[in-house]
Amino acid sequence: MTTSTGVRVGSTGRPVEATTPPSGSARGAADRGRSRRIPGLDGLRAVAILAVLAYHLNASWLPGGFLGVDVFFVVSGFLITTLLVRERQSTGRIAFGSFWLRRARRLVPALVLTVAVSVLIARVVSSDLLVQAGRQVFGAVTFSTNWVEISAGSSYFDATAPQLFMNFWSLAVEEQFYLVWPLVTLLLVRLARPQMRAMTALAIAAVSTAAMALLFTPGGDGTRVYYGTDTHVMGLMLGASLAFAWTSPALALRVRPSAWGAASPFAVPVAAVALVTLLFVLDEERVATFRGGIALASVATAVLVAGLLDRTGSRVAWWQRLADHRVLTWIGVRSYAIYLWHWPVILLVAGDLPSVPGTSEHLLTRAWCVLVTVALADLTHRFVETPFRRLGFAGVGRLVVDRTVSWSVGARRAVVATATVTGLVMALVVITAPAQSETARMLEANAALAAGDSPPPAPSRTAVVGTSASDPGASNTGPASVGSKAGTPPGAAAGMWAMPAGREIDGYGDSMMVGSVHALDYYFPGIRMDAKSNRRWSDGLAAVKARGSDNRRAVVLAFGTNAGVQVDDAEAVISALGPRRMIVLVNFMGPFSRIADDNAKLAALDTEHDNVVVADWAGAVRNHPEQLQSDRIHPSLKGSHLFAKVVRQAFADLSEQHTGTKVALKDLPMP
């Protein structure tokens, strides 16, 4: 993601030593030449950043797009190891200080700019984006985001409070690799033969893959194994192993796909198809992702890198020309800056212009995110990355002095004052950043009421939220009067399927119901709720069984926001409640790749059971994105009332479906 190569490919396909470039304009020409030393690698970087960008814009567009990070890892592992080995071969040593200084020049200035600008804009857009800003900024500038967030219990895949610098975890992994790997490389070059060096890197990759598989808990959050340097270093190590082989005269020919016998014509195409398939098939909830999927994507990328190295004379394959296309190269050269900016931009735009998937507004805001990201990335590449990479910290300092020496004293003082005030404001913003998001505070405040720890609502409040010919009232709190639809006399049917009052309804759910406690209680006075955050359908089954025959005649089920719909568990809940109860299932809206599939499963349950209906929360909130919290999942205060209205309408529809009598619902004012 962040590495520029210092080696080039000769006409034989073997690495050729780079010469030290001259200064001035000649040096600029040399730099431009160096960017093409391994044609196609920038194109591969472009594919990686486009995959990550698509995933973060809308996970359903490319469920496995996060694997783009692993493509970056393989490329970085290959390039860094190649540079280190070539330096050792040409100079007899590895200058650690110079290497780390080059890495700092390449990474730090653009990162600091991104952090500063994002923090200041976030303060204007939404304070929710600055939750734990001090911790986030510390992790970003020290390249320790992955371990800082692991220690804090954060989640990459499911965050109530979106983190402004969540994507910096991979930069932390790479920087930790940069700190340690030069020392390991020097030891391997001194003590081991080329084949053993390559095998050592492969062994580390295998251990990391095994650790990820063993430490991952199916059905649990995968952040620990995804963020961990120890469990997510396989891509870097596969790239390093390839570099050890490619820089060895004895092994270089073996890593060329053209030398792989019968597999030669198929190796690169199969690897490309495998990688693309994984990008579309894997997602953050599949066990296969963490038990071999990420490693397989890394292996496929290593084969693609080997294919890009496999050039003989002027013979260039069509896919090598495609990887070296000027558009892909342009994107790849700016991939680091794009990666830095894209996630903060997505969050900031979403906070300023809220939208939900499936709408034209969502597509427009996503297009705007891409345009802003690319523009910022290009400016950062031109005016920050390139000057620091070419001139260094001291050189840029001298350039600034030279450019400003002719300015008036007042102008220079104004620049210094502006910089000072900006720094102080940023420090103040970080210091005063909230510890919790509005969503988290709301869920925490509602948790006690949802758990039934608060006194029951006063009966004097509005008791009837809908009327029907059967006038259900609120006195029937059990299922005794409810019978099955088949063979039931018309009068009894009216009572069984009449619009339920609040005291005839039980609610079971996760954080979506927790966030809507007050609104549900307002629209259904006397409703009994059992809701806790992070609940699964299996938890719902346990809760329903624990209450047994005491379950009321109408039930609202809202589970699976975080973990999706497990059909067997959902069926078991419906079976436990039986056909003698009216059941409402609430569907989902959120930035998850599985949303459409989950909602389809709920719709199928609706079709299969006469006493079940889906409350279309997704359809209702799609046209009211402003009624969602900053996490784009949970309802705001106003959104919670929309949530309750959707549930109320679902009960009314189910009643009408069975009684043939339309339920007249009152339009209650916001309290």
Wavefront OBJ file of the C-alpha trace (Angstrom):
o trace
v 0.000 0.000 0.000
v 2.761 2.409 0.848
v 5.877 1.132 -0.864
v 7.718 2.394 -3.901
v 10.075 -0.116 -5.405
v 13.778 0.454 -5.671
v 14.433 -2.306 -8.190
v 13.676 -2.610 -11.864
v 13.230 -5.481 -14.257
v 15.700 -6.058 -17.040
v 14.980 -7.599 -20.417
v 15.529 -11.090 -19.045
v 12.899 -10.699 -16.367
v 15.549 -10.699 -13.619
v 16.005 -7.855 -11.126
v 18.609 -5.239 -12.004
v 20.259 -2.951 -9.477
v 18.988 0.605 -9.282
v 21.440 3.452 -9.478
v 21.329 6.485 -7.231
v 19.510 9.238 -9.100
v 21.058 12.658 -9.640
v 19.537 15.795 -8.215
v 17.394 18.446 -9.856
v 15.386 17.805 -12.960
v 17.419 14.733 -13.806
v 16.483 13.296 -10.435
v 12.819 13.888 -11.191
v 13.181 11.995 -14.444
v 14.874 9.160 -12.618
v 12.046 9.042 -10.096
v 9.522 8.810 -12.884
v 11.497 5.991 -14.384
v 11.687 4.164 -11.072
v 7.896 4.176 -10.764
v 7.803 1.842 -13.803
v 10.536 -0.578 -12.770
v 8.119 -3.416 -12.116
v 5.337 -2.748 -14.603
v 1.899 -3.706 -13.409
v 2.416 -3.520 -9.661
v 0.789 -0.109 -9.507
v -2.115 -1.603 -11.445
v -2.396 -4.347 -8.851
v -2.388 -1.683 -6.144
v -5.191 0.062 -8.021
v -7.291 -3.109 -7.983
v -6.653 -3.415 -4.242
v -7.676 0.136 -3.363
v -10.738 -0.002 -5.632
v -11.852 -3.188 -3.839
v -11.444 -1.594 -0.410
v -13.191 1.558 -1.583
v -16.169 -0.384 -2.966
v -16.482 -2.363 0.271
v -16.474 0.724 2.458
v -18.840 2.649 0.185
v -21.397 -0.161 0.359
v -20.429 -3.616 1.571
v -23.148 -5.266 -0.520
v -21.428 -4.085 -3.708
v -18.318 -6.138 -2.986
v -18.701 -8.219 0.202
v -15.079 -9.353 0.218
v -13.609 -6.006 -0.780
v -11.694 -5.821 2.495
v -9.371 -8.451 0.965
v -7.856 -5.577 -0.994
v -5.795 -4.898 2.125
v -4.262 -8.361 1.777
v -3.336 -7.578 -1.817
v -1.502 -4.526 -0.481
v 0.227 -6.669 2.126
v 1.598 -9.103 -0.461
v 2.879 -6.291 -2.684
v 4.463 -4.483 0.281
v 6.087 -7.654 1.613
v 7.564 -8.344 -1.800
v 8.857 -4.836 -2.469
v 10.286 -4.165 0.985
v 12.106 -7.492 1.129
v 13.436 -7.006 -2.406
v 14.799 -3.581 -1.462
v 16.467 -4.915 1.675
v 18.051 -7.905 -0.031
v 19.283 -5.812 -2.955
v 20.777 -3.251 -0.598
v 22.622 -6.023 1.221
v 23.827 -7.502 -2.084
v 25.069 -4.179 -3.460
v 26.524 -2.564 -0.315
v 27.193 -5.475 2.009
v 24.935 -3.973 4.644
v 21.412 -2.771 5.394
v 21.268 0.833 6.541
v 18.432 0.566 9.038
v 18.369 4.278 9.861
v 18.101 5.290 6.223
v 15.428 2.680 5.587
v 13.269 3.806 8.488
v 13.766 7.472 7.570
v 12.571 6.761 4.027
v 9.522 4.998 5.422
v 8.789 7.979 7.678
v 9.110 10.414 4.779
v 6.776 8.253 2.741
v 4.115 7.696 5.387
v 4.045 10.340 8.091
v 3.420 13.713 6.365
v 0.342 12.562 4.447
v -1.008 10.744 7.495
v -0.601 13.772 9.776
v -2.373 15.969 7.222
v -5.265 13.507 6.938
v -5.651 13.231 10.704
v -5.579 16.994 11.291
v -8.022 17.902 8.525
v -10.414 15.054 9.343
v -10.553 15.897 13.050
v -11.287 19.569 12.418
v -14.021 18.891 9.847
v -15.561 16.139 11.980
v -16.008 18.629 14.804
v -18.244 20.682 12.530
v -20.169 17.735 11.035
v -20.887 15.514 14.048
v -19.342 15.019 17.460
v -20.169 11.300 17.146
v -17.313 11.008 14.662
v -14.902 12.132 17.373
v -15.755 9.500 19.988
v -12.513 8.529 21.737
v -10.655 10.856 19.348
v -7.635 10.967 21.649
v -7.235 7.206 21.452
v -7.784 7.224 17.693
v -5.253 9.984 17.043
v -2.692 8.326 19.315
v -3.069 5.029 17.484
v -2.835 6.760 14.102
v 0.315 8.810 14.710
v 2.116 5.977 16.532
v 1.078 3.336 13.976
v -0.439 1.223 16.710
v -4.119 1.525 15.787
v -4.622 -2.226 15.535
v -3.409 -3.056 19.053
v -4.915 0.090 20.593
v -8.346 -0.818 19.247
v -7.988 -4.485 20.178
v -7.199 -3.408 23.741
v -10.230 -1.099 23.736
v -12.544 -3.871 22.523
v -13.419 -2.070 19.293
v -14.914 -3.844 16.300
v -13.913 -3.430 12.666
v -17.024 -5.222 11.446
v -19.676 -3.883 13.814
v -19.211 -0.483 15.400
v -21.946 1.449 17.181
v -19.749 4.533 16.883
v -17.992 4.683 13.489
v -14.303 5.373 14.029
v -12.828 8.155 11.944
v -9.499 6.359 11.517
v -10.663 2.763 11.596
v -8.853 2.010 8.317
v -5.484 2.926 9.843
v -5.222 -0.534 11.427
v -3.545 -1.892 8.282
v -1.025 0.964 8.219
v -0.126 -0.036 11.773
v 0.447 -3.651 10.719
v 2.669 -2.548 7.834
v 4.662 -0.114 9.950
v 5.260 -2.774 12.597
v 6.470 -5.002 9.761
v 8.804 -2.231 8.593
v 10.285 -1.920 12.082
v 10.990 -5.602 12.644
v 11.475 -7.178 9.243
v 14.752 -5.441 8.231
v 16.428 -6.997 11.281
v 15.017 -10.434 10.461
v 16.000 -10.057 6.801
v 19.591 -9.231 7.732
v 19.804 -12.327 9.933
v 18.332 -14.533 7.218
v 20.649 -13.139 4.530
v 23.663 -13.702 6.774
v 22.785 -17.111 8.150
v 20.534 -18.898 5.662
v 20.645 -19.988 2.048
v 18.123 -18.398 -0.335
v 15.841 -21.436 -0.281
v 15.808 -21.466 3.522
v 15.025 -17.736 3.588
v 12.009 -18.272 1.370
v 10.904 -21.288 3.398
v 11.244 -19.340 6.657
v 8.937 -16.606 5.374
v 6.476 -19.269 4.175
v 6.586 -20.920 7.591
v 5.762 -17.615 9.311
v 2.865 -17.156 6.890
v 1.591 -20.645 7.708
v 1.827 -20.029 11.461
v -0.046 -16.736 11.116
v -2.755 -18.435 9.034
v -3.115 -21.191 11.616
v -3.269 -18.678 14.466
v -6.054 -16.753 12.741
v -8.013 -19.955 12.170
v -7.565 -21.232 15.732
v -8.251 -17.947 17.521
v -11.323 -17.095 15.460
v -14.614 -18.012 17.135
v -17.387 -18.882 14.671
v -20.347 -16.606 15.224
v -18.184 -14.142 17.156
v -16.547 -10.878 16.186
v -13.404 -11.400 14.111
v -11.688 -8.115 14.949
v -8.959 -9.621 17.153
v -7.695 -12.001 14.478
v -8.261 -9.476 11.699
v -6.404 -6.619 13.398
v -3.673 -8.669 15.061
v -0.219 -8.397 13.518
v 0.473 -11.948 14.651
v -2.646 -13.338 12.988
v -2.660 -11.206 9.848
v 0.899 -11.202 8.590
v 0.500 -14.017 6.035
v 0.259 -11.667 3.068
v 3.402 -9.772 4.004
v 5.255 -13.042 4.516
v 4.115 -14.539 1.214
v 5.358 -11.410 -0.531
v 8.637 -11.647 1.377
v 9.064 -15.314 0.431
v 8.539 -14.445 -3.233
v 11.131 -11.658 -2.921
v 13.727 -13.995 -1.365
v 13.283 -16.364 -4.298
v 13.226 -13.686 -6.983
v 16.415 -12.006 -5.766
v 18.291 -15.336 -5.789
v 19.924 -16.321 -9.120
v 19.340 -19.960 -8.208
v 15.626 -19.556 -7.496
v 14.500 -16.663 -9.715
v 13.515 -18.871 -12.642
v 11.440 -21.150 -10.410
v 9.045 -18.385 -9.391
v 8.210 -17.504 -12.986
v 4.813 -19.015 -13.922
v 6.167 -19.753 -17.410
v 8.486 -22.307 -15.807
v 5.702 -24.186 -14.011
v 5.242 -26.844 -16.672
v 1.688 -27.897 -17.494
v 0.310 -25.284 -15.087
v 2.050 -22.400 -16.884
v -0.831 -21.303 -19.145
v -3.370 -21.441 -16.331
v -1.565 -20.208 -13.222
v -2.120 -16.473 -13.587
v -5.674 -16.659 -15.013
v -6.730 -19.097 -12.278
v -5.182 -16.843 -9.611
v -7.008 -13.814 -11.022
v -10.340 -15.658 -11.139
v -9.787 -16.986 -7.615
v -9.067 -13.515 -6.235
v -12.070 -11.932 -7.956
v -14.307 -14.781 -6.784
v -13.155 -14.349 -3.199
v -13.861 -10.615 -3.411
v -17.468 -11.378 -4.313
v -18.053 -14.504 -2.219
v -16.344 -13.968 1.121
v -17.687 -11.578 3.722
v -16.920 -10.597 7.288
v -19.222 -13.240 8.786
v -18.119 -16.364 6.930
v -15.997 -18.769 8.909
v -14.148 -19.518 5.670
v -12.887 -15.928 5.562
v -10.813 -16.405 8.699
v -10.055 -20.069 8.204
v -8.167 -19.971 4.953
v -9.995 -17.376 2.865
v -7.645 -14.476 3.615
v -4.627 -16.741 3.152
v -5.996 -17.991 -0.187
v -6.474 -14.422 -1.403
v -2.860 -13.715 -0.419
v -1.613 -16.785 -2.322
v -3.563 -15.719 -5.413
v -2.021 -12.250 -5.170
v 1.484 -13.729 -4.857
v 0.894 -15.689 -8.076
v -0.251 -12.490 -9.795
v 2.879 -10.658 -8.641
v 5.011 -13.536 -9.931
v 3.171 -13.268 -13.229
v 3.958 -9.567 -13.490
v 7.639 -10.373 -12.968
v 7.577 -13.027 -15.698
v 8.727 -11.082 -18.736
v 11.161 -12.235 -21.397
v 12.481 -9.678 -23.839
v 9.694 -7.701 -25.498
v 7.056 -10.386 -24.907
v 4.256 -8.893 -22.816
v 1.031 -10.731 -22.086
v -2.293 -8.942 -22.524
v -3.009 -9.030 -18.803
v 0.420 -7.527 -18.096
v -0.432 -4.664 -20.440
v -3.790 -4.289 -18.722
v -2.158 -4.141 -15.272
v 0.165 -1.459 -16.625
v -2.645 0.654 -18.086
v -2.154 4.352 -17.460
v -5.457 4.721 -15.593
v -4.688 1.872 -13.208
v -1.142 3.148 -12.796
v -2.426 6.627 -11.936
v -4.724 5.187 -9.290
v -2.058 2.829 -7.955
v 0.507 5.610 -7.536
v -2.029 7.473 -5.394
v -3.319 4.391 -3.584
v -1.759 5.325 -0.245
v -3.388 8.753 -0.237
v -6.694 7.284 -1.423
v -6.548 4.755 1.397
v -5.836 7.471 3.967
v -8.671 9.738 2.884
v -11.452 7.436 1.745
v -12.875 6.299 5.100
v -12.863 9.713 6.842
v -14.464 11.197 3.723
v -17.179 8.508 3.668
v -18.049 9.166 7.315
v -17.977 12.944 6.960
v -20.148 12.941 3.846
v -22.582 10.471 5.457
v -22.830 12.734 8.486
v -23.508 15.781 6.355
v -25.633 14.123 3.658
v -27.323 11.078 5.230
v -28.650 8.407 2.883
v -29.469 4.726 2.962
v -28.633 1.947 0.473
v -31.085 1.355 -2.319
v -31.843 5.012 -3.037
v -30.665 7.397 -5.732
v -29.491 9.750 -2.989
v -27.196 7.013 -1.699
v -25.629 6.533 -5.125
v -25.122 10.280 -5.502
v -23.520 10.667 -2.073
v -21.259 7.676 -2.763
v -20.204 9.213 -6.077
v -19.467 12.439 -4.207
v -17.339 10.486 -1.716
v -15.285 9.055 -4.584
v -14.765 12.448 -6.212
v -13.726 14.118 -2.960
v -11.419 11.235 -2.047
v -9.686 11.184 -5.415
v -9.276 14.974 -5.431
v -7.789 15.022 -1.930
v -5.563 12.057 -2.756
v -4.196 13.715 -5.876
v -3.489 16.964 -4.039
v -1.842 15.059 -1.201
v 0.288 13.056 -3.629
v 1.411 16.139 -5.518
v 2.004 18.607 -2.710
v 2.801 16.418 0.313
v 3.943 12.917 -0.584
v 6.130 13.798 -3.554
v 8.025 16.742 -1.994
v 8.787 14.848 1.211
v 9.780 11.691 -0.657
v 12.135 13.567 -2.974
v 13.491 16.266 -0.668
v 13.133 14.787 2.812
v 12.057 16.625 5.949
v 15.019 19.021 5.913
v 14.649 19.671 2.202
v 10.983 20.547 2.526
v 11.836 22.817 5.456
v 14.409 24.668 3.372
v 11.957 24.906 0.478
v 9.331 26.487 2.737
v 11.864 28.995 4.064
v 13.026 29.859 0.539
v 9.452 30.361 -0.642
v 8.445 32.563 2.284
v 11.600 34.630 2.748
v 10.316 37.247 0.320
v 7.014 37.606 2.137
v 6.348 40.566 4.362
v 6.803 40.214 8.107
v 3.059 40.542 8.566
v 2.331 37.725 6.134
v 4.812 35.384 7.835
v 3.375 36.211 11.238
v -0.123 35.542 9.934
v 0.941 32.096 8.683
v 2.595 31.244 12.011
v -0.427 32.498 13.960
v -2.816 30.484 11.775
v -0.760 27.327 12.226
v -0.577 27.872 15.984
v -4.288 28.510 16.363
v -5.095 25.489 14.190
v -2.896 23.284 16.358
v -4.494 24.578 19.553
v -7.995 24.126 18.173
v -7.205 20.575 17.133
v -5.786 19.807 20.575
v -8.904 21.264 22.194
v -11.175 19.221 19.906
v -9.325 16.012 20.771
v -9.300 16.748 24.509
v -13.005 17.561 24.620
v -14.089 14.698 22.350
v -16.954 12.602 23.731
v -16.284 9.215 25.297
v -19.526 7.774 23.898
v -21.564 8.302 20.777
v -25.126 9.534 20.913
v -26.187 6.029 19.889
v -24.269 4.403 22.732
v -25.644 6.885 25.266
v -29.179 6.274 24.041
v -28.802 2.503 24.184
v -27.308 2.680 27.655
v -30.107 4.921 28.912
v -32.771 2.616 27.476
v -31.164 -0.641 28.596
v -32.677 -0.687 32.091
v -36.174 0.014 30.803
v -35.793 -2.619 28.078
v -34.682 -5.165 30.653
v -37.785 -4.460 32.722
v -35.974 -2.764 35.597
v -38.180 0.321 35.456
v -41.726 0.495 36.837
v -44.523 -0.335 34.368
v -46.026 2.548 32.405
v -48.927 4.392 33.961
v -52.277 3.090 32.714
v -53.624 6.626 32.378
v -51.701 7.179 29.160
v -53.386 6.674 25.799
v -54.338 3.019 25.731
v -55.796 2.508 22.260
v -53.547 3.125 19.281
v -55.817 1.513 16.744
v -59.437 0.532 16.457
v -61.166 -2.240 14.609
v -64.600 -3.733 14.441
v -63.634 -6.115 17.209
v -62.344 -3.364 19.540
v -59.500 -5.450 21.063
v -59.108 -3.273 24.159
v -56.218 -4.090 26.477
v -57.600 -6.619 28.880
v -56.647 -9.860 27.184
v -53.018 -10.415 28.151
v -52.747 -14.137 27.419
v -53.208 -16.476 24.493
v -56.194 -18.311 25.992
v -58.736 -16.759 23.631
v -56.543 -17.217 20.572
v -57.205 -20.127 18.252
v -55.854 -21.334 14.935
v -57.205 -19.832 11.764
v -58.494 -23.100 10.278
v -62.031 -24.071 11.270
v -62.536 -21.128 13.604
v -65.962 -19.465 13.710
v -66.012 -15.894 12.308
v -66.644 -14.285 15.663
v -63.767 -16.098 17.323
v -61.503 -15.236 14.394
v -62.168 -11.553 14.956
v -60.996 -11.888 18.534
v -57.964 -13.993 17.682
v -56.676 -11.639 14.993
v -57.922 -8.344 16.368
v -55.446 -5.482 16.544
v -53.604 -6.073 19.838
v -53.321 -3.453 22.539
v -50.027 -2.791 24.320
v -50.804 -5.061 27.260
v -51.329 -7.942 24.824
v -47.864 -7.589 23.266
v -44.440 -8.956 24.183
v -41.336 -7.565 22.543
v -38.056 -9.468 22.236
v -35.086 -7.882 20.543
v -31.565 -6.537 20.318
v -30.200 -2.984 20.224
v -32.787 -1.929 17.628
v -35.539 -2.567 20.144
v -33.444 -1.089 22.950
v -33.160 2.096 20.928
v -36.910 2.201 20.374
v -38.107 1.375 23.896
v -39.761 4.723 24.601
v -41.447 4.895 21.208
v -42.788 1.330 21.438
v -44.087 2.100 24.921
v -45.726 5.260 23.577
v -47.511 3.509 20.717
v -48.240 0.343 22.712
v -48.846 1.350 26.349
v -48.256 -1.642 28.585
v -46.051 -3.537 26.139
v -43.635 -5.885 27.891
v -40.124 -5.782 26.407
v -37.096 -8.034 26.821
v -34.306 -6.453 24.789
v -30.527 -6.327 25.041
v -27.789 -5.252 22.651
v -25.909 -7.805 20.526
v -28.585 -10.471 20.789
v -28.871 -13.260 18.243
v -31.875 -15.343 17.245
v -30.578 -18.136 19.475
v -30.777 -15.717 22.418
v -34.333 -14.916 21.419
v -35.214 -18.601 21.448
v -33.895 -18.952 24.985
v -35.858 -15.903 26.160
v -39.109 -17.058 24.562
v -38.771 -20.569 26.014
v -37.978 -19.164 29.448
v -41.285 -17.285 29.485
v -43.184 -20.278 28.131
v -46.990 -20.096 28.252
v -46.805 -16.653 29.816
v -46.011 -15.162 26.408
v -48.747 -12.763 25.342
v -50.960 -13.231 22.302
v -48.947 -10.855 20.120
v -45.147 -10.828 19.868
v -42.587 -8.531 18.220
v -39.238 -10.121 17.299
v -36.294 -7.886 16.326
v -33.064 -9.893 16.314
v -29.995 -10.222 14.136
v -28.822 -6.659 13.612
v -25.240 -7.672 14.311
v -25.184 -11.358 13.412
v -27.869 -11.689 10.748
v -30.715 -14.176 10.471
v -30.103 -17.814 11.355
v -33.163 -19.408 9.756
v -33.164 -22.529 11.946
v -33.111 -20.434 15.123
v -35.784 -18.069 13.797
v -37.983 -21.036 12.875
v -37.468 -22.441 16.351
v -38.605 -19.165 17.935
v -41.732 -19.079 15.777
v -42.427 -22.733 16.598
v -41.986 -22.115 20.315
v -44.538 -19.305 20.169
v -46.904 -21.460 18.151
v -49.627 -20.602 15.606
v -51.914 -19.184 18.298
v -50.007 -15.877 18.486
v -49.615 -12.921 16.145
v -45.913 -12.523 15.363
v -44.179 -9.498 13.834
v -40.616 -9.829 12.503
v -38.734 -6.556 12.010
v -36.354 -6.462 9.052
v -33.038 -4.593 8.754
v -31.348 -1.521 7.410
v -27.611 -1.050 7.762
v -24.215 -0.953 6.034
v -23.839 -4.739 5.936
v -23.313 -6.866 2.850
v -25.848 -9.410 4.136
v -28.840 -7.060 4.494
v -30.662 -8.125 1.333
v -30.157 -11.798 2.135
v -31.316 -11.366 5.735
v -34.441 -9.509 4.685
v -35.189 -12.185 2.092
v -35.001 -14.842 4.824
v -37.467 -12.911 6.963
v -39.798 -12.463 3.988
v -39.698 -16.236 3.418
v -40.693 -16.837 7.040
v -43.605 -14.460 6.538
v -44.738 -16.473 3.510
v -44.441 -19.821 5.286
v -46.431 -18.914 8.416
v -49.992 -17.546 8.445
v -49.512 -15.905 11.831
v -46.268 -14.122 10.891
v -45.809 -10.752 9.195
v -42.716 -8.636 8.465
v -42.530 -5.046 9.678
v -40.726 -3.315 6.806
v -38.381 -1.047 8.747
v -35.929 -1.093 5.811
v -38.547 0.214 3.406
v -39.794 2.863 5.812
v -36.437 4.334 6.771
v -35.089 4.196 3.218
v -36.909 7.436 2.501
v -35.970 8.984 5.849
v -32.198 8.523 6.260
v -32.067 11.550 8.526
v -33.912 9.474 11.128
v -30.918 7.169 11.635
v -28.076 7.620 14.095
v -24.559 8.331 12.842
v -23.845 4.594 12.656
v -26.493 4.368 9.880
v -28.089 1.431 11.720
v -29.992 2.532 14.809
v -32.938 4.925 14.788
v -32.659 8.439 16.153
v -35.310 9.688 18.583
v -37.604 10.536 15.691
v -36.573 7.353 13.914
v -37.600 5.258 16.911
v -41.147 6.542 16.428
v -40.973 5.516 12.778
v -39.802 2.093 13.987
v -42.809 1.805 16.319
v -45.191 2.946 13.578
v -43.849 0.258 11.261
v -44.466 -2.397 13.932
v -47.971 -1.033 14.545
v -48.742 -1.108 10.818
v -47.518 -4.707 10.603
v -49.939 -5.794 13.341
v -52.726 -3.901 11.558
v -51.907 -5.637 8.260
v -51.863 -9.051 9.912
v -55.198 -8.338 11.578
v -56.789 -7.184 8.334
v -55.373 -10.176 6.486
v -57.252 -12.574 8.761
v -60.384 -10.609 9.670
v -60.996 -8.743 6.443
v -61.559 -5.589 8.504
v -59.300 -2.603 7.963
v -57.691 -1.249 11.122
v -57.905 2.519 11.517
v -54.680 3.763 13.083
v -54.514 7.096 14.868
v -51.758 9.496 13.906
v -50.175 10.177 17.286
v -48.130 13.375 17.733
v -44.495 13.276 18.787
v -44.424 13.514 22.607
l 1 2 3 4 5 6 7 8 9 10 11 12 13 14 15 16 17 18 19 20 21 22 23 24 25 26 27 28 29 30 31 32 33 34 35 36 37 38 39 40 41 42 43 44 45 46 47 48 49 50 51 52 53 54 55 56 57 58 59 60 61 62 63 64 65 66 67 68 69 70 71 72 73 74 75 76 77 78 79 80 81 82 83 84 85 86 87 88 89 90 91 92 93 94 95 96 97 98 99 100 101 102 103 104 105 106 107 108 109 110 111 112 113 114 115 116 117 118 119 120 121 122 123 124 125 126 127 128 129 130 131 132 133 134 135 136 137 138 139 140 141 142 143 144 145 146 147 148 149 150 151 152 153 154 155 156 157 158 159 160 161 162 163 164 165 166 167 168 169 170 171 172 173 174 175 176 177 178 179 180 181 182 183 184 185 186 187 188 189 190 191 192 193 194 195 196 197 198 199 200 201 202 203 204 205 206 207 208 209 210 211 212 213 214 215 216 217 218 219 220 221 222 223 224 225 226 227 228 229 230 231 232 233 234 235 236 237 238 239 240 241 242 243 244 245 246 247 248 249 250 251 252 253 254 255 256 257 258 259 260 261 262 263 264 265 266 267 268 269 270 271 272 273 274 275 276 277 278 279 280 281 282 283 284 285 286 287 288 289 290 291 292 293 294 295 296 297 298 299 300 301 302 303 304 305 306 307 308 309 310 311 312 313 314 315 316 317 318 319 320 321 322 323 324 325 326 327 328 329 330 331 332 333 334 335 336 337 338 339 340 341 342 343 344 345 346 347 348 349 350 351 352 353 354 355 356 357 358 359 360 361 362 363 364 365 366 367 368 369 370 371 372 373 374 375 376 377 378 379 380 381 382 383 384 385 386 387 388 389 390 391 392 393 394 395 396 397 398 399 400 401 402 403 404 405 406 407 408 409 410 411 412 413 414 415 416 417 418 419 420 421 422 423 424 425 426 427 428 429 430 431 432 433 434 435 436 437 438 439 440 441 442 443 444 445 446 447 448 449 450 451 452 453 454 455 456 457 458 459 460 461 462 463 464 465 466 467 468 469 470 471 472 473 474 475 476 477 478 479 480 481 482 483 484 485 486 487 488 489 490 491 492 493 494 495 496 497 498 499 500 501 502 503 504 505 506 507 508 509 510 511 512 513 514 515 516 517 518 519 520 521 522 523 524 525 526 527 528 529 530 531 532 533 534 535 536 537 538 539 540 541 542 543 544 545 546 547 548 549 550 551 552 553 554 555 556 557 558 559 560 561 562 563 564 565 566 567 568 569 570 571 572 573 574 575 576 577 578 579 580 581 582 583 584 585 586 587 588 589 590 591 592 593 594 595 596 597 598 599 600 601 602 603 604 605 606 607 608 609 610 611 612 613 614 615 616 617 618 619 620 621 622 623 624 625 626 627 628 629 630 631 632 633 634 635 636 637 638 639 640 641 642 643 644 645 646 647 648 649 650 651 652 653 654 655 656 657 658 659 660 661 662 663 664 665 666 667 668 669 670 671
